[in-house]
C-alpha cells in the first residue's frame, strides 16, 4: 500500500519500469567452446598472428555475449585444455592455429 510523503503526495515505489534482470552466466561447454573459437579468430586478426593472453580472450568473449549474460574465467579455463585443435599455448599465452600461411608482408 502506498505511503504518504510529508508533502502530501503518495510514494509509489513500484514504477512502471521492470526491475533489473540478474546476469545469467554461460556455463554450457559447447557455447563456451564456440565463443573461444570466435574470440580467438577475432584476436588473431587483431594481433596479426601473434599471441594473446587469457585476459584478452576473456574480454573479447564478453564483448560477444548478449547483454545480461556473463562468463566466468574459471569456466573458460576448464574448457581451454580441450581446445588444442585450434589453439596452441605459447608459455602462458595462446596462439590461433591456422592452416593458411602467415599474414603476407
Phi and psi restraints in degrees (range 20) as a CNS / XPLOR table:
assign (resid 1 and name C) (resid 2 and name N)
       (resid 2 and name CA) (resid 2 and name C) 1.0 -63.9 20.0 2
assign (resid 2 and name N) (resid 2 and name CA)
       (resid 2 and name C) (resid 3 and name N) 1.0 144.8 20.0 2
assign (resid 2 and name C) (resid 3 and name N)
       (resid 3 and name CA) (resid 3 and name C) 1.0 -97.9 20.0 2
assign (resid 3 and name N) (resid 3 and name CA)
       (resid 3 and name C) (resid 4 and name N) 1.0 154.8 20.0 2
assign (resid 3 and name C) (resid 4 and name N)
       (resid 4 and name CA) (resid 4 and name C) 1.0 -88.1 20.0 2
assign (resid 4 and name N) (resid 4 and name CA)
       (resid 4 and name C) (resid 5 and name N) 1.0 134.6 20.0 2
assign (resid 4 and name C) (resid 5 and name N)
       (resid 5 and name CA) (resid 5 and name C) 1.0 -84.5 20.0 2
assign (resid 5 and name N) (resid 5 and name CA)
       (resid 5 and name C) (resid 6 and name N) 1.0 169.9 20.0 2
assign (resid 5 and name C) (resid 6 and name N)
       (resid 6 and name CA) (resid 6 and name C) 1.0 -65.5 20.0 2
assign (resid 6 and name N) (resid 6 and name CA)
       (resid 6 and name C) (resid 7 and name N) 1.0 -29.2 20.0 2
assign (resid 6 and name C) (resid 7 and name N)
       (resid 7 and name CA) (resid 7 and name C) 1.0 -85.8 20.0 2
assign (resid 7 and name N) (resid 7 and name CA)
       (resid 7 and name C) (resid 8 and name N) 1.0 1.6 20.0 2
assign (resid 7 and name C) (resid 8 and name N)
       (resid 8 and name CA) (resid 8 and name C) 1.0 98.6 20.0 2
assign (resid 8 and name N) (resid 8 and name CA)
       (resid 8 and name C) (resid 9 and name N) 1.0 -11.2 20.0 2
assign (resid 8 and name C) (resid 9 and name N)
       (resid 9 and name CA) (resid 9 and name C) 1.0 -88.4 20.0 2
assign (resid 9 and name N) (resid 9 and name CA)
       (resid 9 and name C) (resid 10 and name N) 1.0 149.0 20.0 2
assign (resid 9 and name C) (resid 10 and name N)
       (resid 10 and name CA) (resid 10 and name C) 1.0 -82.0 20.0 2
assign (resid 10 and name N) (resid 10 and name CA)
       (resid 10 and name C) (resid 11 and name N) 1.0 147.0 20.0 2
assign (resid 10 and name C) (resid 11 and name N)
       (resid 11 and name CA) (resid 11 and name C) 1.0 -101.5 20.0 2
assign (resid 11 and name N) (resid 11 and name CA)
       (resid 11 and name C) (resid 12 and name N) 1.0 101.4 20.0 2
assign (resid 11 and name C) (resid 12 and name N)
       (resid 12 and name CA) (resid 12 and name C) 1.0 -92.8 20.0 2
assign (resid 12 and name N) (resid 12 and name CA)
       (resid 12 and name C) (resid 13 and name N) 1.0 100.9 20.0 2
assign (resid 12 and name C) (resid 13 and name N)
       (resid 13 and name CA) (resid 13 and name C) 1.0 -73.0 20.0 2
assign (resid 13 and name N) (resid 13 and name CA)
       (resid 13 and name C) (resid 14 and name N) 1.0 -24.0 20.0 2
assign (resid 13 and name C) (resid 14 and name N)
       (resid 14 and name CA) (resid 14 and name C) 1.0 -94.2 20.0 2
assign (resid 14 and name N) (resid 14 and name CA)
       (resid 14 and name C) (resid 15 and name N) 1.0 99.3 20.0 2
assign (resid 14 and name C) (resid 15 and name N)
       (resid 15 and name CA) (resid 15 and name C) 1.0 -83.1 20.0 2
assign (resid 15 and name N) (resid 15 and name CA)
       (resid 15 and name C) (resid 16 and name N) 1.0 176.5 20.0 2
assign (resid 15 and name C) (resid 16 and name N)
       (resid 16 and name CA) (resid 16 and name C) 1.0 -76.7 20.0 2
assign (resid 16 and name N) (resid 16 and name CA)
       (resid 16 and name C) (resid 17 and name N) 1.0 -4.2 20.0 2
assign (resid 16 and name C) (resid 17 and name N)
       (resid 17 and name CA) (resid 17 and name C) 1.0 -84.6 20.0 2
assign (resid 17 and name N) (resid 17 and name CA)
       (resid 17 and name C) (resid 18 and name N) 1.0 137.4 20.0 2
assign (resid 17 and name C) (resid 18 and name N)
       (resid 18 and name CA) (resid 18 and name C) 1.0 -68.9 20.0 2
assign (resid 18 and name N) (resid 18 and name CA)
       (resid 18 and name C) (resid 19 and name N) 1.0 147.3 20.0 2
assign (resid 18 and name C) (resid 19 and name N)
       (resid 19 and name CA) (resid 19 and name C) 1.0 -65.6 20.0 2
assign (resid 19 and name N) (resid 19 and name CA)
       (resid 19 and name C) (resid 20 and name N) 1.0 154.6 20.0 2
assign (resid 19 and name C) (resid 20 and name N)
       (resid 20 and name CA) (resid 20 and name C) 1.0 -63.3 20.0 2
assign (resid 20 and name N) (resid 20 and name CA)
       (resid 20 and name C) (resid 21 and name N) 1.0 141.5 20.0 2
assign (resid 20 and name C) (resid 21 and name N)
       (resid 21 and name CA) (resid 21 and name C) 1.0 -79.5 20.0 2
assign (resid 21 and name N) (resid 21 and name CA)
       (resid 21 and name C) (resid 22 and name N) 1.0 145.8 20.0 2
assign (resid 21 and name C) (resid 22 and name N)
       (resid 22 and name CA) (resid 22 and name C) 1.0 -76.8 20.0 2
assign (resid 22 and name N) (resid 22 and name CA)
       (resid 22 and name C) (resid 23 and name N) 1.0 142.7 20.0 2
assign (resid 22 and name C) (resid 23 and name N)
       (resid 23 and name CA) (resid 23 and name C) 1.0 -68.6 20.0 2
assign (resid 23 and name N) (resid 23 and name CA)
       (resid 23 and name C) (resid 24 and name N) 1.0 134.7 20.0 2
assign (resid 23 and name C) (resid 24 and name N)
       (resid 24 and name CA) (resid 24 and name C) 1.0 -103.3 20.0 2
assign (resid 24 and name N) (resid 24 and name CA)
       (resid 24 and name C) (resid 25 and name N) 1.0 126.2 20.0 2
assign (resid 24 and name C) (resid 25 and name N)
       (resid 25 and name CA) (resid 25 and name C) 1.0 -76.0 20.0 2
assign (resid 25 and name N) (resid 25 and name CA)
       (resid 25 and name C) (resid 26 and name N) 1.0 148.4 20.0 2
assign (resid 25 and name C) (resid 26 and name N)
       (resid 26 and name CA) (resid 26 and name C) 1.0 -88.5 20.0 2
assign (resid 26 and name N) (resid 26 and name CA)
       (resid 26 and name C) (resid 27 and name N) 1.0 119.1 20.0 2
assign (resid 26 and name C) (resid 27 and name N)
       (resid 27 and name CA) (resid 27 and name C) 1.0 -125.6 20.0 2
assign (resid 27 and name N) (resid 27 and name CA)
       (resid 27 and name C) (resid 28 and name N) 1.0 -3.0 20.0 2
assign (resid 27 and name C) (resid 28 and name N)
       (resid 28 and name CA) (resid 28 and name C) 1.0 -73.7 20.0 2
assign (resid 28 and name N) (resid 28 and name CA)
       (resid 28 and name C) (resid 29 and name N) 1.0 122.6 20.0 2
assign (resid 28 and name C) (resid 29 and name N)
       (resid 29 and name CA) (resid 29 and name C) 1.0 -61.5 20.0 2
assign (resid 29 and name N) (resid 29 and name CA)
       (resid 29 and name C) (resid 30 and name N) 1.0 -36.7 20.0 2
assign (resid 29 and name C) (resid 30 and name N)
       (resid 30 and name CA) (resid 30 and name C) 1.0 -67.3 20.0 2
assign (resid 30 and name N) (resid 30 and name CA)
       (resid 30 and name C) (resid 31 and name N) 1.0 -39.8 20.0 2
assign (resid 30 and name C) (resid 31 and name N)
       (resid 31 and name CA) (resid 31 and name C) 1.0 -66.1 20.0 2
assign (resid 31 and name N) (resid 31 and name CA)
       (resid 31 and name C) (resid 32 and name N) 1.0 -42.5 20.0 2
assign (resid 31 and name C) (resid 32 and name N)
       (resid 32 and name CA) (resid 32 and name C) 1.0 -63.3 20.0 2
assign (resid 32 and name N) (resid 32 and name CA)
       (resid 32 and name C) (resid 33 and name N) 1.0 -42.0 20.0 2
assign (resid 32 and name C) (resid 33 and name N)
       (resid 33 and name CA) (resid 33 and name C) 1.0 -59.9 20.0 2
assign (resid 33 and name N) (resid 33 and name CA)
       (resid 33 and name C) (resid 34 and name N) 1.0 -43.6 20.0 2
assign (resid 33 and name C) (resid 34 and name N)
       (resid 34 and name CA) (resid 34 and name C) 1.0 -63.5 20.0 2
assign (resid 34 and name N) (resid 34 and name CA)
       (resid 34 and name C) (resid 35 and name N) 1.0 -42.3 20.0 2
assign (resid 34 and name C) (resid 35 and name N)
       (resid 35 and name CA) (resid 35 and name C) 1.0 -63.1 20.0 2
assign (resid 35 and name N) (resid 35 and name CA)
       (resid 35 and name C) (resid 36 and name N) 1.0 -38.1 20.0 2
assign (resid 35 and name C) (resid 36 and name N)
       (resid 36 and name CA) (resid 36 and name C) 1.0 -62.0 20.0 2
assign (resid 36 and name N) (resid 36 and name CA)
       (resid 36 and name C) (resid 37 and name N) 1.0 -45.5 20.0 2
assign (resid 36 and name C) (resid 37 and name N)
       (resid 37 and name CA) (resid 37 and name C) 1.0 -62.0 20.0 2
assign (resid 37 and name N) (resid 37 and name CA)
       (resid 37 and name C) (resid 38 and name N) 1.0 -47.8 20.0 2
assign (resid 37 and name C) (resid 38 and name N)
       (resid 38 and name CA) (resid 38 and name C) 1.0 -65.7 20.0 2
assign (resid 38 and name N) (resid 38 and name CA)
       (resid 38 and name C) (resid 39 and name N) 1.0 -45.8 20.0 2
assign (resid 38 and name C) (resid 39 and name N)
       (resid 39 and name CA) (resid 39 and name C) 1.0 -64.4 20.0 2
assign (resid 39 and name N) (resid 39 and name CA)
       (resid 39 and name C) (resid 40 and name N) 1.0 -40.3 20.0 2
assign (resid 39 and name C) (resid 40 and name N)
       (resid 40 and name CA) (resid 40 and name C) 1.0 -66.3 20.0 2
assign (resid 40 and name N) (resid 40 and name CA)
       (resid 40 and name C) (resid 41 and name N) 1.0 -37.4 20.0 2
assign (resid 40 and name C) (resid 41 and name N)
       (resid 41 and name CA) (resid 41 and name C) 1.0 -64.7 20.0 2
assign (resid 41 and name N) (resid 41 and name CA)
       (resid 41 and name C) (resid 42 and name N) 1.0 -43.5 20.0 2
assign (resid 41 and name C) (resid 42 and name N)
       (resid 42 and name CA) (resid 42 and name C) 1.0 -64.8 20.0 2
assign (resid 42 and name N) (resid 42 and name CA)
       (resid 42 and name C) (resid 43 and name N) 1.0 -42.1 20.0 2
assign (resid 42 and name C) (resid 43 and name N)
       (resid 43 and name CA) (resid 43 and name C) 1.0 -65.3 20.0 2
assign (resid 43 and name N) (resid 43 and name CA)
       (resid 43 and name C) (resid 44 and name N) 1.0 -37.6 20.0 2
assign (resid 43 and name C) (resid 44 and name N)
       (resid 44 and name CA) (resid 44 and name C) 1.0 -59.7 20.0 2
assign (resid 44 and name N) (resid 44 and name CA)
       (resid 44 and name C) (resid 45 and name N) 1.0 -39.5 20.0 2
assign (resid 44 and name C) (resid 45 and name N)
       (resid 45 and name CA) (resid 45 and name C) 1.0 -68.2 20.0 2
assign (resid 45 and name N) (resid 45 and name CA)
       (resid 45 and name C) (resid 46 and name N) 1.0 -37.1 20.0 2
assign (resid 45 and name C) (resid 46 and name N)
       (resid 46 and name CA) (resid 46 and name C) 1.0 -70.2 20.0 2
assign (resid 46 and name N) (resid 46 and name CA)
       (resid 46 and name C) (resid 47 and name N) 1.0 -41.1 20.0 2
assign (resid 46 and name C) (resid 47 and name N)
       (resid 47 and name CA) (resid 47 and name C) 1.0 -93.1 20.0 2
assign (resid 47 and name N) (resid 47 and name CA)
       (resid 47 and name C) (resid 48 and name N) 1.0 4.7 20.0 2
assign (resid 47 and name C) (resid 48 and name N)
       (resid 48 and name CA) (resid 48 and name C) 1.0 52.1 20.0 2
assign (resid 48 and name N) (resid 48 and name CA)
       (resid 48 and name C) (resid 49 and name N) 1.0 52.7 20.0 2
assign (resid 48 and name C) (resid 49 and name N)
       (resid 49 and name CA) (resid 49 and name C) 1.0 86.9 20.0 2
assign (resid 49 and name N) (resid 49 and name CA)
       (resid 49 and name C) (resid 50 and name N) 1.0 1.3 20.0 2
assign (resid 49 and name C) (resid 50 and name N)
       (resid 50 and name CA) (resid 50 and name C) 1.0 -81.6 20.0 2
assign (resid 50 and name N) (resid 50 and name CA)
       (resid 50 and name C) (resid 51 and name N) 1.0 -168.3 20.0 2
assign (resid 50 and name C) (resid 51 and name N)
       (resid 51 and name CA) (resid 51 and name C) 1.0 -98.1 20.0 2
assign (resid 51 and name N) (resid 51 and name CA)
       (resid 51 and name C) (resid 52 and name N) 1.0 157.7 20.0 2
assign (resid 51 and name C) (resid 52 and name N)
       (resid 52 and name CA) (resid 52 and name C) 1.0 -137.5 20.0 2
assign (resid 52 and name N) (resid 52 and name CA)
       (resid 52 and name C) (resid 53 and name N) 1.0 157.0 20.0 2
assign (resid 52 and name C) (resid 53 and name N)
       (resid 53 and name CA) (resid 53 and name C) 1.0 -90.4 20.0 2
assign (resid 53 and name N) (resid 53 and name CA)
       (resid 53 and name C) (resid 54 and name N) 1.0 167.2 20.0 2
assign (resid 53 and name C) (resid 54 and name N)
       (resid 54 and name CA) (resid 54 and name C) 1.0 -62.5 20.0 2
assign (resid 54 and name N) (resid 54 and name CA)
       (resid 54 and name C) (resid 55 and name N) 1.0 -37.6 20.0 2
assign (resid 54 and name C) (resid 55 and name N)
       (resid 55 and name CA) (resid 55 and name C) 1.0 -63.0 20.0 2
assign (resid 55 and name N) (resid 55 and name CA)
       (resid 55 and name C) (resid 56 and name N) 1.0 -40.7 20.0 2
assign (resid 55 and name C) (resid 56 and name N)
       (resid 56 and name CA) (resid 56 and name C) 1.0 -64.2 20.0 2
assign (resid 56 and name N) (resid 56 and name CA)
       (resid 56 and name C) (resid 57 and name N) 1.0 -41.2 20.0 2
assign (resid 56 and name C) (resid 57 and name N)
       (resid 57 and name CA) (resid 57 and name C) 1.0 -63.8 20.0 2
assign (resid 57 and name N) (resid 57 and name CA)
       (resid 57 and name C) (resid 58 and name N) 1.0 -45.5 20.0 2
assign (resid 57 and name C) (resid 58 and name N)
       (resid 58 and name CA) (resid 58 and name C) 1.0 -62.0 20.0 2
assign (resid 58 and name N) (resid 58 and name CA)
       (resid 58 and name C) (resid 59 and name N) 1.0 -42.0 20.0 2
assign (resid 58 and name C) (resid 59 and name N)
       (resid 59 and name CA) (resid 59 and name C) 1.0 -60.7 20.0 2
assign (resid 59 and name N) (resid 59 and name CA)
       (resid 59 and name C) (resid 60 and name N) 1.0 -45.3 20.0 2
assign (resid 59 and name C) (resid 60 and name N)
       (resid 60 and name CA) (resid 60 and name C) 1.0 -65.4 20.0 2
assign (resid 60 and name N) (resid 60 and name CA)
       (resid 60 and name C) (resid 61 and name N) 1.0 -39.2 20.0 2
assign (resid 60 and name C) (resid 61 and name N)
       (resid 61 and name CA) (resid 61 and name C) 1.0 -64.0 20.0 2
assign (resid 61 and name N) (resid 61 and name CA)
       (resid 61 and name C) (resid 62 and name N) 1.0 -41.1 20.0 2
assign (resid 61 and name C) (resid 62 and name N)
       (resid 62 and name CA) (resid 62 and name C) 1.0 -66.8 20.0 2
assign (resid 62 and name N) (resid 62 and name CA)
       (resid 62 and name C) (resid 63 and name N) 1.0 -31.1 20.0 2
assign (resid 62 and name C) (resid 63 and name N)
       (resid 63 and name CA) (resid 63 and name C) 1.0 -66.1 20.0 2
assign (resid 63 and name N) (resid 63 and name CA)
       (resid 63 and name C) (resid 64 and name N) 1.0 -29.7 20.0 2
assign (resid 63 and name C) (resid 64 and name N)
       (resid 64 and name CA) (resid 64 and name C) 1.0 -80.9 20.0 2
assign (resid 64 and name N) (resid 64 and name CA)
       (resid 64 and name C) (resid 65 and name N) 1.0 -18.4 20.0 2
assign (resid 64 and name C) (resid 65 and name N)
       (resid 65 and name CA) (resid 65 and name C) 1.0 -73.3 20.0 2
assign (resid 65 and name N) (resid 65 and name CA)
       (resid 65 and name C) (resid 66 and name N) 1.0 152.9 20.0 2
assign (resid 65 and name C) (resid 66 and name N)
       (resid 66 and name CA) (resid 66 and name C) 1.0 -68.9 20.0 2
assign (resid 66 and name N) (resid 66 and name CA)
       (resid 66 and name C) (resid 67 and name N) 1.0 154.6 20.0 2
assign (resid 66 and name C) (resid 67 and name N)
       (resid 67 and name CA) (resid 67 and name C) 1.0 -57.8 20.0 2
assign (resid 67 and name N) (resid 67 and name CA)
       (resid 67 and name C) (resid 68 and name N) 1.0 141.3 20.0 2
assign (resid 67 and name C) (resid 68 and name N)
       (resid 68 and name CA) (resid 68 and name C) 1.0 88.8 20.0 2
assign (resid 68 and name N) (resid 68 and name CA)
       (resid 68 and name C) (resid 69 and name N) 1.0 1.8 20.0 2
assign (resid 68 and name C) (resid 69 and name N)
       (resid 69 and name CA) (resid 69 and name C) 1.0 -114.4 20.0 2
assign (resid 69 and name N) (resid 69 and name CA)
       (resid 69 and name C) (resid 70 and name N) 1.0 146.8 20.0 2
assign (resid 69 and name C) (resid 70 and name N)
       (resid 70 and name CA) (resid 70 and name C) 1.0 -130.8 20.0 2
assign (resid 70 and name N) (resid 70 and name CA)
       (resid 70 and name C) (resid 71 and name N) 1.0 164.4 20.0 2
assign (resid 70 and name C) (resid 71 and name N)
       (resid 71 and name CA) (resid 71 and name C) 1.0 -139.5 20.0 2
assign (resid 71 and name N) (resid 71 and name CA)
       (resid 71 and name C) (resid 72 and name N) 1.0 133.6 20.0 2
assign (resid 71 and name C) (resid 72 and name N)
       (resid 72 and name CA) (resid 72 and name C) 1.0 -91.5 20.0 2
assign (resid 72 and name N) (resid 72 and name CA)
       (resid 72 and name C) (resid 73 and name N) 1.0 140.8 20.0 2
assign (resid 72 and name C) (resid 73 and name N)
       (resid 73 and name CA) (resid 73 and name C) 1.0 -60.7 20.0 2
assign (resid 73 and name N) (resid 73 and name CA)
       (resid 73 and name C) (resid 74 and name N) 1.0 -36.4 20.0 2
assign (resid 73 and name C) (resid 74 and name N)
       (resid 74 and name CA) (resid 74 and name C) 1.0 -64.3 20.0 2
assign (resid 74 and name N) (resid 74 and name CA)
       (resid 74 and name C) (resid 75 and name N) 1.0 -37.5 20.0 2
assign (resid 74 and name C) (resid 75 and name N)
       (resid 75 and name CA) (resid 75 and name C) 1.0 -66.4 20.0 2
assign (resid 75 and name N) (resid 75 and name CA)
       (resid 75 and name C) (resid 76 and name N) 1.0 -38.2 20.0 2
assign (resid 75 and name C) (resid 76 and name N)
       (resid 76 and name CA) (resid 76 and name C) 1.0 -68.0 20.0 2
assign (resid 76 and name N) (resid 76 and name CA)
       (resid 76 and name C) (resid 77 and name N) 1.0 -43.8 20.0 2
assign (resid 76 and name C) (resid 77 and name N)
       (resid 77 and name CA) (resid 77 and name C) 1.0 -59.6 20.0 2
assign (resid 77 and name N) (resid 77 and name CA)
       (resid 77 and name C) (resid 78 and name N) 1.0 -34.1 20.0 2
assign (resid 77 and name C) (resid 78 and name N)
       (resid 78 and name CA) (resid 78 and name C) 1.0 -68.7 20.0 2
assign (resid 78 and name N) (resid 78 and name CA)
       (resid 78 and name C) (resid 79 and name N) 1.0 -30.5 20.0 2
assign (resid 78 and name C) (resid 79 and name N)
       (resid 79 and name CA) (resid 79 and name C) 1.0 -88.4 20.0 2
assign (resid 79 and name N) (resid 79 and name CA)
       (resid 79 and name C) (resid 80 and name N) 1.0 -29.4 20.0 2
assign (resid 79 and name C) (resid 80 and name N)
       (resid 80 and name CA) (resid 80 and name C) 1.0 -55.2 20.0 2
assign (resid 80 and name N) (resid 80 and name CA)
       (resid 80 and name C) (resid 81 and name N) 1.0 -39.6 20.0 2
assign (resid 80 and name C) (resid 81 and name N)
       (resid 81 and name CA) (resid 81 and name C) 1.0 -59.1 20.0 2
assign (resid 81 and name N) (resid 81 and name CA)
       (resid 81 and name C) (resid 82 and name N) 1.0 -27.5 20.0 2
assign (resid 81 and name C) (resid 82 and name N)
       (resid 82 and name CA) (resid 82 and name C) 1.0 -85.5 20.0 2
assign (resid 82 and name N) (resid 82 and name CA)
       (resid 82 and name C) (resid 83 and name N) 1.0 4.7 20.0 2
assign (resid 82 and name C) (resid 83 and name N)
       (resid 83 and name CA) (resid 83 and name C) 1.0 -98.7 20.0 2
assign (resid 83 and name N) (resid 83 and name CA)
       (resid 83 and name C) (resid 84 and name N) 1.0 20.4 20.0 2
assign (resid 83 and name C) (resid 84 and name N)
       (resid 84 and name CA) (resid 84 and name C) 1.0 -61.3 20.0 2
assign (resid 84 and name N) (resid 84 and name CA)
       (resid 84 and name C) (resid 85 and name N) 1.0 -19.9 20.0 2
assign (resid 84 and name C) (resid 85 and name N)
       (resid 85 and name CA) (resid 85 and name C) 1.0 -71.2 20.0 2
assign (resid 85 and name N) (resid 85 and name CA)
       (resid 85 and name C) (resid 86 and name N) 1.0 -19.2 20.0 2
assign (resid 85 and name C) (resid 86 and name N)
       (resid 86 and name CA) (resid 86 and name C) 1.0 -129.7 20.0 2
assign (resid 86 and name N) (resid 86 and name CA)
       (resid 86 and name C) (resid 87 and name N) 1.0 -14.4 20.0 2
assign (resid 86 and name C) (resid 87 and name N)
       (resid 87 and name CA) (resid 87 and name C) 1.0 -124.3 20.0 2
assign (resid 87 and name N) (resid 87 and name CA)
       (resid 87 and name C) (resid 88 and name N) 1.0 139.0 20.0 2
assign (resid 87 and name C) (resid 88 and name N)
       (resid 88 and name CA) (resid 88 and name C) 1.0 -114.6 20.0 2
assign (resid 88 and name N) (resid 88 and name CA)
       (resid 88 and name C) (resid 89 and name N) 1.0 141.2 20.0 2
assign (resid 88 and name C) (resid 89 and name N)
       (resid 89 and name CA) (resid 89 and name C) 1.0 -88.0 20.0 2
assign (resid 89 and name N) (resid 89 and name CA)
       (resid 89 and name C) (resid 90 and name N) 1.0 139.6 20.0 2
assign (resid 89 and name C) (resid 90 and name N)
       (resid 90 and name CA) (resid 90 and name C) 1.0 -130.0 20.0 2
assign (resid 90 and name N) (resid 90 and name CA)
       (resid 90 and name C) (resid 91 and name N) 1.0 92.2 20.0 2
assign (resid 90 and name C) (resid 91 and name N)
       (resid 91 and name CA) (resid 91 and name C) 1.0 66.7 20.0 2
assign (resid 91 and name N) (resid 91 and name CA)
       (resid 91 and name C) (resid 92 and name N) 1.0 -122.4 20.0 2
assign (resid 91 and name C) (resid 92 and name N)
       (resid 92 and name CA) (resid 92 and name C) 1.0 -102.4 20.0 2
assign (resid 92 and name N) (resid 92 and name CA)
       (resid 92 and name C) (resid 93 and name N) 1.0 17.5 20.0 2
assign (resid 92 and name C) (resid 93 and name N)
       (resid 93 and name CA) (resid 93 and name C) 1.0 -115.4 20.0 2
assign (resid 93 and name N) (resid 93 and name CA)
       (resid 93 and name C) (resid 94 and name N) 1.0 176.5 20.0 2
assign (resid 93 and name C) (resid 94 and name N)
       (resid 94 and name CA) (resid 94 and name C) 1.0 -127.6 20.0 2
assign (resid 94 and name N) (resid 94 and name CA)
       (resid 94 and name C) (resid 95 and name N) 1.0 152.8 20.0 2
assign (resid 94 and name C) (resid 95 and name N)
       (resid 95 and name CA) (resid 95 and name C) 1.0 -137.8 20.0 2
assign (resid 95 and name N) (resid 95 and name CA)
       (resid 95 and name C) (resid 96 and name N) 1.0 140.5 20.0 2
assign (resid 95 and name C) (resid 96 and name N)
       (resid 96 and name CA) (resid 96 and name C) 1.0 -74.5 20.0 2
assign (resid 96 and name N) (resid 96 and name CA)
       (resid 96 and name C) (resid 97 and name N) 1.0 129.9 20.0 2
assign (resid 96 and name C) (resid 97 and name N)
       (resid 97 and name CA) (resid 97 and name C) 1.0 -86.0 20.0 2
assign (resid 97 and name N) (resid 97 and name CA)
       (resid 97 and name C) (resid 98 and name N) 1.0 129.6 20.0 2
assign (resid 97 and name C) (resid 98 and name N)
       (resid 98 and name CA) (resid 98 and name C) 1.0 -132.4 20.0 2
assign (resid 98 and name N) (resid 98 and name CA)
       (resid 98 and name C) (resid 99 and name N) 1.0 154.2 20.0 2
assign (resid 98 and name C) (resid 99 and name N)
       (resid 99 and name CA) (resid 99 and name C) 1.0 -93.8 20.0 2
assign (resid 99 and name N) (resid 99 and name CA)
       (resid 99 and name C) (resid 100 and name N) 1.0 -10.2 20.0 2
assign (resid 99 and name C) (resid 100 and name N)
       (resid 100 and name CA) (resid 100 and name C) 1.0 -92.7 20.0 2
assign (resid 100 and name N) (resid 100 and name CA)
       (resid 100 and name C) (resid 101 and name N) 1.0 158.4 20.0 2
assign (resid 100 and name C) (resid 101 and name N)
       (resid 101 and name CA) (resid 101 and name C) 1.0 -62.0 20.0 2
assign (resid 101 and name N) (resid 101 and name CA)
       (resid 101 and name C) (resid 102 and name N) 1.0 164.1 20.0 2
assign (resid 101 and name C) (resid 102 and name N)
       (resid 102 and name CA) (resid 102 and name C) 1.0 -59.1 20.0 2
assign (resid 102 and name N) (resid 102 and name CA)
       (resid 102 and name C) (resid 103 and name N) 1.0 165.8 20.0 2
assign (resid 102 and name C) (resid 103 and name N)
       (resid 103 and name CA) (resid 103 and name C) 1.0 -60.8 20.0 2
assign (resid 103 and name N) (resid 103 and name CA)
       (resid 103 and name C) (resid 104 and name N) 1.0 134.7 20.0 2
assign (resid 103 and name C) (resid 104 and name N)
       (resid 104 and name CA) (resid 104 and name C) 1.0 -71.0 20.0 2
assign (resid 104 and name N) (resid 104 and name CA)
       (resid 104 and name C) (resid 105 and name N) 1.0 148.1 20.0 2
